Amino acid sequence: MVKYFLGQSVLRSSWDQVFAAFWQRYPNPYSKHVLTEDIVHREVTPDQKLLSRRLLTKTNRMPRWAERLFPANVAHSVYILEDSIVDPQNQTMTTFTWNVNHARLMVVEERCVYCVNSDNSGWTEIRREAWVSSSLFGVSRAVQVRGLGAGLGWAGSLSSSPMLLLALPGIWSCPVQKQCDQDGEGL
């Protein structure tokens, strides 16, 4: 079973501002859990799209019962790969992220699409999807719910990120969030 999350929001900042701020997210005082950010690969394609792969290292507080499954030296770090495709011609940016380690416990995959708002070209839309899965026998549902809860917390914490301080005080407009299982049924 896979848990699914969909969040859609509008940032009251232009696509150019959001795009520039995206690459300057770390380090910042609101994201002290992000320890490292390394560019693994970057290229410009013949059709002028920017492809990037970054490796992020973040701290991660696992539930006490989960800490027993992992050695102490790895239980508190999560390695995350982030692929991004930037299309400046169409003013879109798509990011794909997923955890590399702790996959035995839980896999979180996320796709975000940033584009110009169709109603106001000075604003940016974000469509965020996340899939959380776990194969731990007997507790997979609890792990998935915890994973979705952390993801939903991320959506709320965006407003304190420097990326979104671009357009204070009214950053968010019309947030829509939906949680579903893999069949599209609401939770």
Secondary structure, DSSP 8 states (H G I E B T S, - for coil): -EEEEEEEEEESS-HHHHHHHHTT-SS-TT-TTEEEEEEEEEEE-TTS-EEEEEEEEEE----HHHHTTS-TTTTTEEEEEEEEEEETTTTEEEEEEEESS-TTT-EEEEEEEEEE-SS-TTSEEEEEEEEEE---TTTHHHHHHHHHHHHHHHHHHGGGSGGGGGGTT--EEEEEEEEEETTS-B-
